[in-house]
């Protein structure tokens, strides 16, 4: 079960990633950033750290990453609204 602060951290990360995705601009910059991020996530140290947390990295295209962020934002927004969570 997630602690409240873990949920808050996860939601903040989703919001930041969504904002970054909106601000990156031209396709070539997004493609280059995506390539570098995927390369970093494929590194053994990151793979081990994620595995120790019970997770794994997904190597996604910028388009697929955008779809994932949109779906996650929609999903967690419903959870937040259902739970009645309000910002302080």
C-alpha positions in Angstrom: 0.0 0.0 0.0 1.2 3.5 -0.9 1.8 6.0 1.8 0.1 9.4 1.3 3.5 11.1 0.6 4.3 8.4 -2.0 1.0 9.2 -3.8 1.8 12.9 -3.6 5.3 12.3 -5.0 3.9 10.2 -7.8 1.2 12.7 -8.7 3.8 15.6 -8.6 6.0 13.6 -11.0 3.2 12.9 -13.4 2.4 16.6 -13.4 6.0 17.6 -14.0 6.4 15.1 -16.8 3.2 16.3 -18.4 4.4 19.9 -18.2 7.8 18.9 -19.7 6.0 17.1 -22.5 4.0 20.2 -23.3 7.0 22.6 -23.3 9.6 20.6 -25.2 8.5 21.9 -28.6 9.8 20.7 -31.9 9.8 17.1 -32.7 13.6 16.8 -33.1 14.3 18.0 -29.6 11.7 15.6 -28.2 13.2 12.7 -30.3 16.7 13.5 -29.1 15.6 13.8 -25.4 13.6 10.5 -25.7 16.6 8.7 -27.2 18.9 9.9 -24.3 16.3 9.1 -21.6 15.8 5.6 -23.1 19.5 5.0 -23.2 19.9 6.1 -19.6 17.0 3.8 -18.5 18.7 0.9 -20.2 21.8 1.3 -18.1 22.5 -1.6 -15.6 22.6 0.7 -12.5 19.2 2.1 -13.3 17.8 -1.3 -14.2 19.0 -2.7 -10.9 17.6 0.2 -8.8 14.2 0.0 -10.5 14.2 -3.8 -10.1 14.9 -3.4 -6.3 11.8 -1.2 -6.2 9.8 -3.8 -8.0 9.6 -1.8 -11.2 11.0 -1.7 -14.7 11.6 1.1 -17.2 9.5 1.3 -20.4 11.3 2.4 -23.5 8.6 4.5 -25.2 8.5 6.8 -28.2 7.6 10.4 -27.5 4.1 9.8 -28.9 3.6 6.7 -26.7 5.0 8.5 -23.7 2.5 11.3 -24.2 -0.4 8.8 -24.4 0.9 7.1 -21.2 1.0 10.4 -19.4 -2.4 11.4 -20.6 -3.9 8.0 -19.5 -2.1 8.2 -16.1 -3.2 11.8 -15.5 -6.8 10.8 -16.3 -6.7 7.7 -14.1 -5.1 9.5 -11.1 -7.4 12.5 -11.4 -10.4 10.1 -10.9 -8.7 8.6 -7.9 -8.0 12.0 -6.4 -11.5 13.3 -7.0 -13.1 10.1 -5.6 -10.9 10.3 -2.5 -11.8 13.9 -2.0 -8.2 15.0 -1.9 -7.7 18.7 -2.0 -4.5 20.7 -2.1 -3.4 22.5 1.1 
